Amino acid sequence: MRSQILKLRREAVKVISACTVFFLMAPSASAAVFFWVGTDGNGNNNSQWENATNWSATRTGVGGVGIPGAGDKAVLTKGTGSHVVRIRSILSVGAIELNNLWTGSLLIGTGTLKIGTGGLRIGSGYFVGGTSPISLSGSYTQTGGIVRGLQGTLSLSGSMTITTPGATPTYFTSTGTIVFSGFGTQTFTPLQRGRFKNMIVRNNGRNGANSIVIATNNLALSGSLTISQGRLDLSTNSKTLRMNGITIANYASGALVTNSDVTNSGSVTISGSSPTVTISAGTWTQVSQSNTTLNFAGKPVYNFTLNNTGVSGSKTETLGGALNMSGALTITSGVLDTSTTNYGMSITGAMNNSGTFNANGSAITVGGNWTTQASGSFAGGTSTVTMNGANKTLSGSTTFYRFVKSPSGNDTLNFAVGTTTTTTNRLTLASAAGTLSLRSTTNGSRYTVAAVGNVYTIGTLDVKDSDASYTIVCQDCTNSGNNSDGWVFTTTSASTTTTSGTSGGGGSGGGGGRAYLNTSTPAPATPAPRAPVVPVTKVTPPNKQVPRTLSERLQERRRAREAALTRIKERAAQRKAKSRR
């Protein structure tokens, strides 16, 4: 009997102990508000957050009511308390408010601060961080005061708003990292004069509710931007972005959306094809002062400008992936290198180069005008540049490896007066179904075309005001006058050769045909100008009658070649005779 009584007592003790622990650990039914009333700021217990005697239930009441807990709100305001509050432990509190009457300082020191859904509100005074992390399950709102010393991470599940509503300025300085890690749309209103270093977007929202929306002011980071999950939205309020490097992880929900200017002084790394990058307007400008890598993973930017100002040898942007522009490419200063991997480039707009453009072996398409300024240089390597778009202009003397202009119908390719366009491997000027006109930007003044090694593919052309440094036989083309004798115009129907003299002159070479000359790859050696003409391969033009027999077709070709060669020999003899005089 006695043993049974002892057993019942032991069970009762266990139940009572469990209940005691439960009630001690459980949060209060309603959040309490605690006011700071600590009386000493010299570092003793009266300045420590963790001392219960420093907290009161009223603004000017007596301390000793306890320490604010995970569900409570702590208020620092004008009252009987000291001007310094120190946190030296791992602390969880429901909310913190430094209201507009507070003139003291809250020092995080060696502690770790975790704030609940009530968030952090700062209206006055000082909030001084440290190297330890600070996390908020709610929002951060600052309308005054000075925040500094944030060297670790500041993580938020809510929005972040920093403003100066009155005449007294607000200050915010972070040399650490701000992390947006919510589960729904978060708004970031940065202070215009604020100083922000690194930023991480790690929003886990679902069904599209995972955006970090930049509001009111532009976003400027002195450090890097990382988007691992979530969507950084600068488009909704058309805000600009400045940063020192960007990384977007290979995650389907990762996205950058902007319609405004982006200025970047670091590398660009977009990992894989999963992220979304939408740049619908504005200009992406690289302003690095050191060698960096650009890997947009083929994601299109709008306008792209390179304006690196580093010393020589330390201002190269090397592609780490394809670079596609739905706008223009401008190289103001620095070096753009497509790398030895030969990443391709697609430029919907114009290309304007005042710096250095190393094309290596890349395929480059441009839909606008191509301009090489006097201070610019283009190293063609073994690349192919294809010019699309109607009525475009080549400005500035440029040496290409391969240059292609092959419109689908009638079109005009303009050349800036006095410039020389050179190809060292092949020049292709051929419309698929129509005539390609070659014109000077100044009527009556010449430009120069130099197909080194007489290697070219020529279609039905209409040529005017052109000097050919290396002989070009243009079969069934139109000679519209003022072309040098480097252009040889021939027709197949009557075995006629029309050659332009140095003084210009007219003459028509017929129409409708298309000739292809020496389509093989040339030897590395560069022949002298006015090299002998190599055999012409005739491609039958649309709507032109085909000779009935192979023999007739071969005879016509032979007569055309003989006429062209005879004329060239006659001119050579005339020049030789003049030189003897």
C-alpha positions in Angstrom: 0.0 0.0 0.0 2.8 2.4 0.9 4.7 1.6 -2.3 1.5 2.5 -4.3 1.2 5.8 -2.5 4.9 6.7 -3.2 4.4 5.8 -6.8 1.4 8.1 -7.1 3.4 10.9 -5.5 6.3 10.5 -8.0 3.9 10.6 -10.9 2.3 13.8 -9.5 5.7 15.4 -9.2 6.4 14.7 -12.8 3.1 16.2 -13.9 3.7 19.3 -11.8 7.2 19.7 -13.1 6.1 19.4 -16.7 3.4 21.9 -16.2 5.8 24.3 -14.6 8.3 24.1 -17.5 5.4 24.5 -20.0 4.1 27.7 -18.4 7.6 29.1 -18.0 8.5 28.5 -21.6 5.2 29.4 -23.2 4.7 32.9 -24.5 2.3 35.2 -22.8 -1.3 35.2 -24.1 -0.8 38.8 -25.3 2.4 40.7 -26.2 3.6 43.0 -23.4 5.2 46.4 -24.0 8.5 47.1 -22.1 10.0 50.5 -21.7 13.7 51.1 -21.1 14.5 52.7 -17.7 18.1 51.7 -17.2 20.0 54.4 -15.3 23.7 54.0 -16.1 25.5 54.0 -19.4 29.0 53.2 -18.2 29.0 49.5 -19.0 27.6 48.0 -15.8 24.4 46.0 -15.4 22.3 49.1 -15.6 23.2 49.5 -19.3 22.6 45.9 -20.3 19.5 44.8 -22.1 19.6 41.5 -20.3 19.1 43.1 -16.8 15.4 42.9 -15.8 15.7 46.0 -13.5 16.2 48.1 -16.6 12.7 47.5 -17.9 9.4 49.0 -16.8 5.8 48.6 -17.8 5.5 52.4 -18.4 7.7 55.1 -19.9 8.6 56.6 -16.5 7.8 53.7 -14.3 9.9 51.6 -11.9 12.1 48.9 -13.4 12.1 45.2 -12.6 9.1 43.9 -14.6 11.3 41.5 -16.5 13.1 41.3 -19.9 11.2 41.6 -23.2 10.6 38.2 -24.7 10.1 36.7 -28.1 6.5 37.9 -28.2 7.0 41.3 -26.6 7.8 44.8 -27.8 10.7 46.8 -26.5 10.5 50.6 -26.7 13.4 53.0 -26.3 12.1 56.6 -25.7 12.6 59.7 -23.7 12.2 58.8 -20.1 14.2 58.1 -17.0 16.6 55.7 -18.7 20.2 56.2 -19.7 21.3 56.9 -23.2 23.2 53.7 -23.9 21.7 50.2 -24.2 24.0 47.2 -24.8 23.0 43.7 -26.1 25.6 41.0 -25.2 23.7 37.8 -25.7 21.6 35.8 -28.1 18.4 37.8 -28.0 14.9 37.2 -29.3 12.2 39.9 -29.1 8.9 40.4 -30.8 9.6 44.1 -31.9 11.9 47.0 -31.2 11.1 50.7 -31.5 13.5 53.6 -31.2 10.9 56.3 -31.3 11.3 59.9 -32.3 12.0 61.0 -28.7 14.9 58.7 -28.2 18.4 60.4 -28.3 20.5 57.5 -27.0 22.2 54.5 -28.6 21.4 50.8 -29.0 24.6 48.9 -29.3 24.4 45.3 -30.6 28.0 44.6 -29.5 28.8 40.9 -29.2 25.2 39.9 -29.1 22.9 38.3 -31.8 19.5 39.9 -32.4 16.4 38.2 -33.7 13.3 40.3 -34.1 9.9 38.9 -34.7 7.0 39.9 -36.9 6.7 43.3 -35.1 9.8 44.4 -36.9 12.3 47.2 -36.2 11.3 50.8 -36.2 13.8 53.6 -35.9 12.7 57.2 -35.6 15.6 58.8 -33.8 18.8 58.1 -31.9 21.6 55.6 -32.9 21.4 52.0 -33.9 24.9 50.5 -33.9 25.4 47.1 -35.3 28.4 44.7 -35.3 29.6 41.6 -37.0 26.9 39.4 -35.6 23.7 38.6 -37.6 20.5 40.5 -37.2 17.2 38.9 -38.5 13.7 40.3 -38.8 10.6 38.2 -39.3 8.8 41.5 -40.0 9.7 44.8 -41.7 12.4 47.4 -41.2 11.2 51.0 -41.1 13.5 54.0 -40.5 12.2 57.6 -40.6 15.0 59.2 -38.7 18.1 58.6 -36.7 21.5 57.1 -37.6 22.2 53.5 -38.4 25.8 52.4 -38.7 28.2 49.6 -38.0 26.2 46.9 -39.8 29.1 44.6 -40.7 27.3 41.2 -40.7 24.0 40.2 -42.3 20.7 42.0 -41.9 18.0 39.5 -43.0 14.3 40.5 -43.5 11.1 38.6 -44.2 9.2 41.8 -44.6 9.8 45.1 -46.4 12.5 47.7 -45.9 11.7 51.4 -45.9 14.2 54.2 -45.2 13.0 57.7 -45.6 13.6 61.3 -44.4 10.1 62.7 -43.9 11.2 65.8 -42.0 14.0 68.4 -42.0 16.3 66.3 -39.9 18.3 63.9 -42.2 18.2 60.1 -41.9 21.4 58.1 -42.2 22.0 54.5 -43.0 25.3 52.7 -43.6 25.8 49.0 -44.1 29.2 47.4 -44.9 27.7 44.0 -44.6 25.0 42.2 -46.5 21.2 42.8 -46.7 19.3 39.6 -47.3 15.6 39.6 -48.5 14.3 36.2 -47.5 10.6 36.5 -47.3 7.8 34.3 -48.6 5.8 37.0 -50.5 6.3 40.3 -52.2 8.8 42.6 -50.4 9.3 46.3 -51.0 12.7 48.0 -50.7 12.7 51.8 -50.4 16.4 52.7 -50.1 17.5 56.0 -48.7 18.8 58.2 -51.5 21.9 59.1 -49.5 22.2 55.6 -47.9 25.2 53.5 -48.2 24.6 49.8 -49.0 27.2 47.2 -49.8 26.1 43.7 -50.7 22.6 42.5 -51.3 21.1 39.0 -51.6 17.6 38.2 -53.0 16.4 34.9 -51.5 12.7 35.1 -51.6 10.8 31.8 -51.5 7.4 33.1 -52.4 5.1 31.0 -54.7 2.8 31.7 -57.6 4.8 34.8 -58.6 4.6 36.5 -55.2 8.4 36.5 -54.8 9.4 39.9 -56.0 11.6 42.5 -54.3 10.2 45.7 -55.7 12.5 48.7 -55.6 10.5 51.9 -54.8 10.9 55.7 -54.6 14.7 55.9 -55.0 17.3 54.2 -57.2 19.3 51.3 -55.8 23.1 51.8 -55.5 25.3 49.0 -54.0 29.0 49.5 -53.5 29.3 45.7 -53.4 27.8 42.8 -55.2 24.2 41.7 -56.0 23.3 38.0 -55.7 19.9 36.6 -56.8 19.5 33.0 -55.7 15.7 32.8 -55.5 13.1 35.4 -56.2 12.7 38.3 -58.5 14.4 41.7 -58.3 12.0 44.1 -59.9 13.3 47.5 -61.0 10.7 47.9 -63.7 7.5 48.6 -61.7 8.9 52.0 -60.6 11.6 52.4 -63.3 14.5 52.5 -61.0 18.2 52.4 -61.9 20.7 50.0 -60.5 24.4 50.4 -59.6 26.5 47.5 -58.3 30.0 45.9 -58.3 29.2 42.5 -59.8 26.1 40.4 -60.2 25.5 36.6 -59.8 22.2 35.0 -60.7 22.0 31.3 -59.7 20.7 28.6 -61.9 17.2 28.5 -60.3 13.9 28.8 -62.1 12.5 31.4 -59.7 15.6 33.7 -60.0 15.0 36.8 -62.1 16.2 40.3 -62.8 13.6 42.6 -64.4 14.5 46.2 -65.4 13.6 48.9 -67.9 16.2 51.4 -66.7 19.9 51.9 -66.7 22.2 49.4 -65.0 25.8 50.4 -64.1 28.2 47.5 -63.1 31.8 47.7 -62.1 32.3 43.9 -61.6 31.7 40.6 -63.3 28.4 39.2 -64.6 27.7 35.6 -63.9 24.3 34.1 -64.9 24.4 30.4 -64.2 22.6 28.2 -66.7 19.4 28.7 -68.6 16.9 28.6 -65.7 17.0 32.2 -64.5 14.9 34.9 -66.2 16.6 38.2 -67.3 14.3 40.8 -68.7 16.0 44.0 -69.7 13.4 45.9 -71.9 15.0 49.3 -72.0 17.9 51.4 -70.7 21.6 50.8 -71.1 23.8 48.3 -69.3 27.1 50.0 -68.8 30.3 48.3 -67.6 32.7 50.6 -65.8 35.3 48.2 -64.5 38.8 49.3 -63.6 40.1 45.7 -63.7 39.8 42.7 -66.0 36.4 41.1 -65.6 34.2 38.4 -67.2 30.8 38.9 -68.7 28.6 35.8 -68.8 25.0 36.7 -69.6 24.4 33.1 -70.7 22.8 34.4 -73.9 20.2 36.4 -72.0 19.4 39.6 -74.0 20.3 43.0 -72.7 19.0 46.2 -74.3 21.8 48.7 -75.1 25.2 47.7 -73.9 28.1 50.2 -73.3 31.7 49.4 -72.3 33.4 52.3 -70.6 36.2 50.7 -68.6 38.7 53.2 -67.3 41.4 51.0 -65.9 45.0 51.2 -66.8 46.3 49.5 -69.9 46.1 45.7 -69.5 43.5 46.0 -66.7 40.3 47.0 -68.5 39.3 44.0 -70.5 35.8 42.5 -70.5 36.0 38.9 -71.7 32.9 37.1 -72.7 32.0 34.0 -70.7 28.9 33.3 -72.8 27.0 34.6 -75.8 26.2 38.4 -75.7 22.9 39.4 -77.3 21.7 42.9 -77.5 18.2 44.0 -78.5 19.6 47.5 -78.8 23.0 48.9 -79.6 26.6 48.1 -78.7 28.9 51.1 -77.8 32.6 50.7 -76.8 33.6 54.0 -75.4 36.8 52.9 -73.6 38.3 49.6 -72.7 38.6 46.2 -74.5 35.8 43.9 -75.4 37.1 40.4 -76.1 34.9 37.5 -77.3 37.4 35.1 -75.8 39.2 32.1 -77.3 36.0 30.1 -76.9 34.6 32.4 -79.6 31.3 33.3 -78.0 28.8 34.7 -80.5 27.3 38.2 -80.5 24.0 39.4 -81.8 23.5 43.2 -82.1 20.0 44.2 -83.2 21.0 47.9 -83.3 24.2 49.7 -84.2 27.8 49.1 -83.3 30.0 52.1 -82.4 33.6 51.5 -81.4 36.0 54.0 -79.9 37.9 51.4 -77.9 39.2 47.9 -78.8 37.0 45.1 -80.1 38.7 41.6 -80.3 36.4 39.3 -82.3 38.6 36.2 -82.3 36.7 33.5 -84.3 33.2 34.6 -83.3 30.1 35.0 -85.4 28.8 38.5 -85.1 25.6 39.9 -86.5 24.7 43.6 -86.5 21.3 45.0 -87.5 22.3 48.7 -87.5 25.2 50.8 -88.7 28.8 49.7 -88.1 31.1 52.6 -87.0 34.8 52.3 -86.2 35.9 55.7 -84.8 39.4 57.1 -85.3 40.4 56.0 -81.8 38.8 52.6 -82.2 40.3 49.3 -83.4 38.7 46.1 -84.6 40.8 42.9 -84.5 38.8 40.6 -86.8 40.8 37.4 -86.0 39.0 34.6 -88.0 35.5 36.0 -87.3 32.6 36.6 -89.6 30.6 39.8 -89.4 27.2 39.7 -91.0 25.3 43.0 -91.5 21.5 42.7 -91.5 18.9 45.4 -91.9 18.1 47.7 -94.8 20.0 50.8 -95.9 22.9 50.5 -93.4 26.2 52.3 -93.3 29.8 51.3 -92.8 31.7 54.2 -91.2 35.4 54.4 -90.4 38.0 52.2 -92.0 37.7 48.6 -90.8 39.6 45.4 -91.6 37.3 42.3 -91.4 38.3 38.7 -91.8 34.9 37.8 -93.4 32.2 40.4 -94.1 28.8 39.4 -95.3 25.9 41.5 -96.6 23.2 39.2 -98.1 19.8 40.8 -98.1 16.7 38.9 -99.3 15.8 41.6 -101.8 16.7 45.0 -103.1 18.9 46.9 -100.6 21.6 49.6 -100.2 24.9 49.4 -98.4 26.5 52.8 -97.8 30.1 53.5 -97.2 31.4 56.6 -95.5 33.3 58.7 -97.9 37.1 58.4 -97.8 37.1 55.1 -95.8 38.4 51.7 -96.7 36.6 48.5 -96.0 39.0 45.5 -96.1 38.5 41.8 -96.0 41.4 39.4 -95.5 39.5 36.2 -96.1 36.3 36.8 -98.1 34.0 39.6 -99.1 30.3 38.6 -99.7 28.0 41.1 -101.3 25.0 39.3 -102.8 21.3 39.7 -102.6 19.2 36.5 -102.7 16.6 38.0 -105.0 17.3 41.5 -106.1 20.0 44.1 -106.5 22.4 45.3 -103.8 23.4 48.9 -104.4 26.8 50.2 -103.1 26.8 53.9 -102.4 29.0 56.6 -100.9 27.6 58.7 -98.1 28.7 61.7 -100.2 27.5 61.6 -103.8 30.4 61.8 -106.2 33.1 61.1 -103.6 34.7 57.7 -103.4 35.1 55.1 -100.8 37.4 52.0 -101.1 36.6 48.3 -101.1 39.7 46.0 -100.6 39.0 42.3 -101.1 42.5 41.0 -100.3 43.6 38.1 -102.6 40.6 38.8 -105.0 38.5 36.5 -102.9 34.9 37.5 -102.9 31.3 36.4 -103.6 29.5 38.9 -105.7 25.9 39.0 -106.7 23.9 41.4 -108.7 25.3 44.8 -107.7 24.7 48.5 -108.6 28.0 50.2 -107.9 28.8 53.9 -107.7 31.6 56.1 -106.4 33.8 53.0 -105.5 37.5 52.3 -105.7 38.4 48.6 -105.7 42.0 48.1 -104.4 42.0 44.5 -105.7 40.3 43.7 -109.0 36.7 42.7 -108.7 34.9 41.2 -111.7 31.2 42.0 -111.4 29.2 40.0 -113.9 25.8 41.3 -115.0 26.1 44.3 -112.6 25.3 47.9 -113.0 28.0 50.5 -113.3 26.4 53.8 -112.1 29.6 55.8 -112.6 32.7 57.2 -110.8 34.1 53.7 -110.1 37.9 53.0 -110.4 39.3 50.6 -113.0 39.6 48.0 -110.2 35.9 47.2 -111.0 35.5 45.1 -114.1 31.8 44.9 -115.3 31.0 42.1 -117.6 27.9 40.6 -119.3 27.2 37.1 -120.4 24.8 37.7 -123.2 27.1 39.6 -125.6 30.6 38.8 -124.2 31.0 42.5 -123.4 33.4 44.0 -120.8 32.7 47.4 -119.4 35.6 48.9 -117.4 35.5 52.0 -115.3 38.3 54.5 -115.8 39.9 56.5 -113.1 37.9 59.5 -114.1 34.6 57.9 -113.5 32.4 57.5 -116.5 29.2 55.7 -117.1 28.4 52.5 -118.7 26.0 49.7 -117.8 26.9 46.1 -117.4 23.5 44.6 -118.0 21.4 43.3 -115.2 19.7 40.4 -113.6 22.8 38.1 -113.4 24.8 36.9 -110.5 28.5 36.0 -110.6 30.6 34.2 -108.0 34.4 34.6 -108.1 37.0 32.4 -106.5 34.9 30.8 -103.8 37.9 28.8 -102.4 39.7 29.8 -99.2 42.9 31.9 -100.1 46.4 31.1 -99.2 47.8 33.2 -96.3 50.1 35.3 -98.5 48.7 38.7 -99.6 49.0 39.2 -103.4 49.8 42.7 -104.8 46.9 44.9 -105.9 45.5 44.5 -109.4 46.1 40.7 -109.3 45.0 38.7 -112.3 41.4 37.8 -112.4 40.6 34.2 -111.6 37.9 32.2 -113.3 34.3 33.3 -112.9 31.6 30.8 -111.9 28.3 32.0 -113.3 25.0 31.4 -111.5 22.0 31.7 -113.7 19.8 34.7 -112.6 16.1 34.5 -112.3 14.1 35.1 -115.5 17.2 34.9 -117.8 17.1 32.4 -120.7 19.4 29.5 -120.3 21.5 28.4 -123.3 20.2 25.2 -124.8 23.4 23.2 -124.7 26.3 22.9 -122.3 28.7 23.8 -125.1 26.9 27.1 -125.7 27.0 28.0 -122.0 30.8 27.2 -121.8 31.5 29.3 -124.9 29.7 32.3 -123.4 31.6 32.1 -120.2 34.9 31.7 -122.1 34.2 34.8 -124.2 33.3 36.8 -121.1 36.5 35.9 -119.4 38.6 36.5 -122.5 37.1 39.9 -122.9 37.8 40.9 -119.3 41.4 39.6 -119.5 42.0 41.4 -122.8 40.8 44.7 -121.4 43.0 44.3 -118.3 46.1 43.6 -120.5 45.3 46.6 -122.6 45.2 48.9 -119.6 48.4 47.4 -118.3 50.1 48.1 -121.6 48.8 51.6 -121.6 50.1 52.3 -118.2 53.5 50.8 -119.1 53.8 53.0 -122.2 52.9 56.1 -120.2 55.6 55.3 -117.6 58.3 55.1 -120.4 57.5 58.5 -121.6 
